[in-house]
Amino acid sequence: MAVSSESAPHPGQPENPNPRDPTPEPDDLDDFEAEIEEEDNDESDEGDEETQPITPEAQMRTDRVSMESLFKRLSTERVPVRVHDVLIKGNTKTKDSIIEAEIEELLKNATTVQQLLQAAGVANARLQRLDIFDSVNITLDAGPPELPGTANVVVEVSEAKNPLTGDVGIFSKPEARSWSLEGSLKLKNLFGYGDLWDGSVAYGWGQASEVSAGVSVPKFKALATPLTARISLLSQDWLKFSSYKEQALGMSLGLLSIGNHDVSYNLSWRTLIDPSQMASHSVRRHLGHGLLSALKYTFKIDQRNSPLRPTRGYAFLSTTHIGGLVPDNRSLRFIRQEFDLRYAVPLGFYHAALNFGISGGFIFPWGRGFLNTPSYLPERFFLGGNASPVCTLGGPTSILGFKARGLGPAEPRRQERRNSNNESSYAFTGVDFIGGDLAVTAFADLSLDLPLRVLREAGIHGHAFACTGSLTKLTENAYRELSVQKLRESFRCSAGFGIIVPTKLFRMEVNYCYILKQHEHDQGKTGVQFSFSSL
């Protein structure tokens, strides 16, 4: 018996669709195969009595009966099996240990044919995710005759013909009125360890630019966890929103990645400047240099059936940052915690679903005199922007209808002016959004298919939504003034409806947003707005 797996089936199929059926009388895989062959021989003998030799049509009927009998037995009975060996073919450059580390334990834990078929599908998906093979084919075959009840797993891979790939594109952020040109190059499997080397450049008109390079290596026998490393030079322009520019030169190192857990270390040298000389007092006190040395832990579960249009399932994300791990007085010491919870409920008509989400986070400095110390400005929470709250899973950020960094605590800027004696003086004009230490957002989104068939076939659907969020200050003893009533009054709200157009490159939303509640300096606007989410 040989079974081939060329694609990655969903691993959630049940092992035995009819669990009430008892385990079949055959005790091993060989007995099971013998019974199938016996049935085939009976069919062949009956055919031999009628016509000699067997015609192609008769052979096709015999093969069809065989396959139907095989699938029937697999769907109703548990067939014991043990993996004897895993054979790897086609890897001229990739080390065997890389492939074995991804699939060997998974396959050898299977105890029935049904479990082995499911494990083969999962193993196929794991090898495809390495992004170093053009194709993966996994075949299950009977083991040696002297070892009854065993099977061999043959893994045949086709390594990428062109190890160097590249991408380039232009992306827009309507809510920030900015554009960016982005390009990247990726070199695959340079040393045969599944290593991926990449470099990227992003130049943004009016907001952010970045140059970075990195490498990632999957786990293998000598390395129990995947390893990632990256260096980057980042420049961000927040003059329009908060009167400062940020430059950061740093590196990140992935230390642990097992299951739902990830641990990484980040080290960067940051510089904040104010070329306009208009920054508010809270921004000016953070200008200059700072050293970020932080450990980041992420726990993530995503059981939704789709990240772009989930109709069932749930997702949870928790991220913890601990900064200030080096003994330097310029080291930024803080604790930052975020969480994000999503849940999708199918409604049973027009592919409709109701999505709920709640996100929260806080940041607080630590060290001597931390109660009187403000949190570091770039690490605070900023709310606003038109990114879809359904697609984004990463803490409190988006509230539809408000501009990027368009709500929350704000302070007046200063502007230079000259008097009659040609002496400089300052007048306050405009505001700087300075972020908050405690952020909470929530949303509800109802999506459903549109009645026109041509729109349904294109994936275009409608939705209605409601969003709310709050951003407040905790540091410098501000937490003492926080009460339930003040927290309730700090929430902003918006609602609306729109049309979602998915494409191969991005998801576009055309929404009508109505601001239900905003504060004096908030930048919320009722009207039609566009939103783009990358796939």
Secondary structure, DSSP 8 states (H G I E B T S, - for coil): -EEEE-S---TT--S-S-TTS---S--SHHHHHHHHHHHHHHHHHHHHHHSSS--HHHHHHHHHHHHHHHHHHHHH---B-EEEEEEEES-SSS-HHHHHHHHHHHHHT--BHHHHHHHHHHHHHHHHHTS-EEEEEEEEEE--TTSTTEEEEEEEEEE-S--EEEEEEEEEEGGGTEEEEEEEEEEE-SSSS--EEEEEEEEEESSEEEEEEEEEE--BTTBSS-EEEEEEEEEEE-HHHHS-EEEEEEEEEEEEEETTEEEEEEEEEEEEE-TTS---HHHHTT-EEEEEEEEEEEEEEE--S-SSS--SEEEEEEEEEEE--SS-TTB--EEEEEEEEEEEEE-SSTT-EEEEEEEEEEEEE-STTGGGS---GGGSB-B-----TTT--SSS---TTB-TT-BS-EEEEEEEEE-TTS-EEEEEEEEEE--BSEEEEEEEEEEEE-S-HHHHHTT-EEEEEEEEEEEE--TTTGGGG--HHHHHHT-EEEEEEEEEEE-SSEEEEEEEEEEEE--TT--B--EEEEEEEE-
